[in-house]
Amino acid sequence: MRTLKEAPYDQHGNLMHYPQDDHRRNPETGAYAVVPPDWRPITEFTATLTMTGRRRGWSAAYFMWTDQDGHEWPMFLADLDHLIRSATIANGVVTGTWTVGKRGANFGVRYVSPAEDDA
């Protein structure tokens, strides 16, 4: 089994559910530039996430969460099941330690444990 080392982020710092190029238009020239995902090392992090909705892609349904800095984090249904069984969620908000996982070609955030100050 391969160890997942990097995950794709968009130009705004949101975890991409599916890695794909973006196209940005230069306002001065009108030309478009291809911008690939920003591949970042996967590390555990502490954050407070608020559930903001759900989406359906080509190959997966998932829930969307937003952190305290406004970044978006997709979450697979199986990982939501684990979160519900493992954490305290109050009004759609949960604080904890998180990591990024992959299922097929898609990426999503996963709950690891309560935040250290909550443990």
C-alpha positions as CSV (number, residue, x, y, z in Angstrom):
1,M,0.0,0.0,0.0
2,R,1.4,3.4,-1.0
3,T,1.6,6.1,1.7
4,L,-0.2,9.3,0.7
5,K,2.3,12.2,0.9
6,E,0.7,15.1,-0.8
7,A,-2.8,16.6,-1.4
8,P,-4.0,19.2,-4.0
9,Y,-5.1,22.7,-3.0
10,D,-6.6,25.4,-5.1
11,Q,-5.4,29.0,-5.4
12,H,-7.4,30.0,-2.3
13,G,-6.0,27.3,-0.1
14,N,-9.0,25.0,-0.2
15,L,-8.5,21.2,-0.4
16,M,-9.5,20.1,-3.8
17,H,-11.9,17.1,-3.9
18,Y,-10.5,16.2,-7.3
19,P,-7.2,17.6,-8.5
20,Q,-7.6,19.6,-11.7
21,D,-6.0,22.5,-13.4
22,D,-7.5,26.0,-13.1
23,H,-7.4,28.6,-15.8
24,R,-6.8,32.2,-14.9
25,R,-7.3,35.2,-17.2
26,N,-4.7,37.9,-17.2
27,P,-6.8,41.1,-17.1
28,E,-4.2,43.2,-18.9
29,T,-3.6,40.8,-21.8
30,G,-6.7,38.7,-21.9
31,A,-4.6,35.6,-22.2
32,Y,-5.4,32.5,-20.1
33,A,-2.8,30.7,-18.1
34,V,-3.1,27.1,-16.8
35,V,-2.6,26.9,-13.1
36,P,-2.0,23.3,-11.7
37,P,-3.1,22.3,-8.2
38,D,-0.8,23.4,-5.4
39,W,0.4,20.0,-4.1
40,R,1.2,20.3,-0.4
41,P,2.6,17.7,2.1
42,I,-0.1,16.0,4.2
43,T,0.3,16.8,7.9
44,E,-2.1,16.6,10.8
45,F,-3.6,19.9,11.8
46,T,-6.0,21.3,14.4
47,A,-9.0,23.2,13.3
48,T,-12.6,24.0,14.0
49,L,-14.8,23.0,11.1
50,T,-18.4,24.0,10.4
51,M,-20.5,21.9,8.1
52,T,-21.6,24.1,5.2
53,G,-23.4,21.6,2.9
54,R,-23.1,18.7,0.6
55,R,-22.1,18.1,-3.0
56,R,-22.1,15.4,-5.5
57,G,-19.2,14.9,-8.0
58,W,-18.8,12.5,-10.9
59,S,-17.7,9.7,-8.7
60,A,-18.5,10.6,-5.1
61,A,-21.0,12.4,-2.8
62,Y,-19.4,14.4,0.0
63,F,-19.9,16.9,2.7
64,M,-18.3,20.3,2.8
65,W,-16.8,21.9,5.9
66,T,-15.3,25.4,6.3
67,D,-12.5,26.2,8.9
68,Q,-12.1,29.3,11.0
69,D,-10.0,30.9,8.2
70,G,-12.6,30.3,5.5
71,H,-10.9,27.4,3.8
72,E,-13.1,24.6,2.4
73,W,-12.6,20.9,3.2
74,P,-14.5,18.1,1.5
75,M,-15.3,15.0,3.5
76,F,-16.3,11.5,2.3
77,L,-19.5,9.9,3.7
78,A,-17.5,7.1,5.3
79,D,-15.3,9.7,7.1
80,L,-18.4,11.5,8.2
81,D,-19.7,8.3,9.7
82,H,-16.4,7.9,11.6
83,L,-16.6,11.6,12.8
84,I,-20.1,11.2,14.1
85,R,-19.1,8.1,16.1
86,S,-15.9,9.7,17.4
87,A,-16.4,13.4,18.1
88,T,-18.7,15.9,19.7
89,I,-20.5,17.9,17.0
90,A,-22.5,20.9,18.3
91,N,-24.8,22.7,15.8
92,G,-22.7,21.4,12.9
93,V,-19.4,22.5,14.4
94,V,-16.5,20.3,15.5
95,T,-13.0,21.0,16.7
96,G,-10.3,18.4,16.4
97,T,-7.1,17.1,14.8
98,W,-7.5,16.3,11.1
99,T,-5.6,14.8,8.2
100,V,-6.3,14.4,4.5
101,G,-7.1,11.0,2.9
102,K,-7.8,9.7,-0.5
103,R,-10.4,7.4,-2.0
104,G,-9.8,6.6,-5.7
105,A,-8.9,9.8,-7.4
106,N,-10.6,12.0,-4.8
107,F,-9.4,13.7,-1.6
108,G,-11.1,14.6,1.7
109,V,-10.5,15.6,5.2
110,R,-10.5,13.0,8.0
111,Y,-11.0,13.3,11.7
112,V,-8.1,12.0,13.7
113,S,-8.8,12.9,17.4
114,P,-10.0,15.7,19.7
115,A,-7.9,18.8,19.8
116,E,-5.2,18.5,22.5
117,D,-6.8,21.2,24.7
118,D,-10.2,19.3,24.4
119,A,-8.7,15.9,25.3
